[in-house]
Amino acid sequence: QMQLVESGGGLVQAGGSLRLSCAGSGRPFSSYTMGWFRQAPGKEREFVGGITWRDGRIYYGDSVKGRFAISRDNAKNTVYLQMNSLKPEDTAVYYCAARSSDYVPAEESRYGYWGQGTQVTVSS
């Protein structure tokens, strides 16, 4: 089984940057497609982006494309979310998730493993 733990959240001013990490255990990341989601209070959980295990294909949600970047380090069993040009509307709890198929869906129901989330707050 896969266990996921996010870290790196915190408070940052608008226009700043933050890097989130997701460390896995129980299974190597090389066998899983990884996704990032976020959820703000009172809003639906939103797809941020994901990366496949086979060839590193990356997909982003429209709201973050051009500002965020996903990468993975299979040797460290870690996936990263680099967030740049942060806006107050990026404030949310950010979750990483994993699935065994080599595709990145935007639907949260397609991911079988989830971390506990890490809070990101962007001030103006």
C-alpha positions in Angstrom: 0.0 0.0 0.0 1.0 3.6 -0.6 1.3 6.1 2.2 1.7 9.8 1.3 2.7 12.8 3.4 2.7 16.4 2.1 4.9 19.1 3.5 6.1 22.6 2.6 2.9 24.6 3.1 2.8 27.9 4.9 2.1 31.6 4.6 3.5 33.5 1.7 2.8 36.9 0.2 1.2 37.4 -3.2 3.8 37.1 -5.9 6.0 34.8 -3.9 6.9 31.2 -4.3 6.5 28.0 -2.4 7.5 24.4 -3.0 5.4 21.5 -1.7 6.8 18.0 -1.3 5.0 14.7 -1.2 6.9 11.8 0.3 5.7 8.2 -0.3 6.3 5.0 1.4 5.1 1.4 1.0 5.5 1.5 -2.8 8.0 3.1 -5.1 6.8 6.2 -6.9 8.1 4.7 -10.2 5.0 2.5 -10.3 2.4 5.3 -9.7 1.0 8.3 -11.5 1.0 11.2 -9.0 -1.5 14.1 -8.8 -2.0 17.3 -6.9 -5.3 18.7 -5.8 -6.4 21.6 -3.7 -9.5 22.6 -1.8 -10.4 26.0 -0.4 -13.2 26.4 2.3 -16.6 26.1 0.7 -15.3 25.1 -2.7 -15.0 21.8 -4.6 -11.7 20.0 -4.6 -9.8 21.2 -7.7 -7.3 19.4 -9.9 -3.9 21.2 -9.9 -1.8 18.8 -12.0 -0.3 15.4 -12.3 2.7 13.5 -13.7 2.7 9.9 -15.1 5.2 7.2 -14.1 6.1 6.0 -17.5 7.5 9.0 -19.4 6.8 11.9 -17.0 3.9 13.4 -19.0 2.6 16.4 -17.0 -0.8 18.0 -17.0 -2.0 21.2 -15.3 -5.3 22.7 -14.4 -6.2 25.9 -16.2 -6.0 28.0 -13.1 -2.3 27.2 -12.4 -0.9 26.6 -15.9 2.1 28.8 -16.5 2.7 29.4 -12.8 3.1 26.0 -11.2 5.4 23.1 -12.0 5.3 19.5 -11.1 8.4 17.2 -10.9 9.2 13.9 -9.4 12.3 12.2 -8.0 11.7 8.5 -8.0 15.0 7.8 -6.2 13.7 9.8 -3.3 10.1 8.6 -3.6 9.1 12.3 -3.7 6.9 14.4 -6.0 7.1 18.2 -5.9 4.8 21.1 -6.7 6.7 24.3 -7.3 4.3 27.3 -7.0 5.3 30.6 -8.4 3.6 34.0 -8.8 1.2 33.0 -6.1 -2.2 34.7 -5.8 -4.6 35.0 -2.8 -7.0 32.7 -4.7 -4.4 30.0 -4.5 -5.1 29.7 -0.8 -6.2 26.2 -0.1 -5.3 22.9 1.5 -3.1 21.0 -1.1 -3.2 17.3 -1.4 -1.1 14.8 -3.2 -2.6 11.6 -4.6 -1.5 8.4 -6.4 -3.0 5.9 -8.8 -1.5 2.9 -10.5 -2.6 3.6 -14.1 -0.3 5.5 -16.4 -2.6 8.4 -17.0 -3.5 11.7 -15.3 -7.2 12.2 -14.8 -8.6 15.3 -13.3 -11.3 13.5 -11.3 -10.4 12.9 -7.6 -12.3 9.6 -7.6 -9.7 8.1 -10.0 -7.0 8.3 -7.3 -6.8 5.6 -4.7 -4.2 7.0 -2.3 -4.2 10.4 -0.6 -2.0 12.4 1.8 -3.4 14.4 4.7 -2.9 17.8 3.0 -0.8 20.8 3.7 -2.2 24.4 4.1 -1.0 27.1 1.8 -2.1 30.7 2.6 -1.3 33.5 0.2 -1.7 37.0 1.7 -2.1 40.3 -0.3 
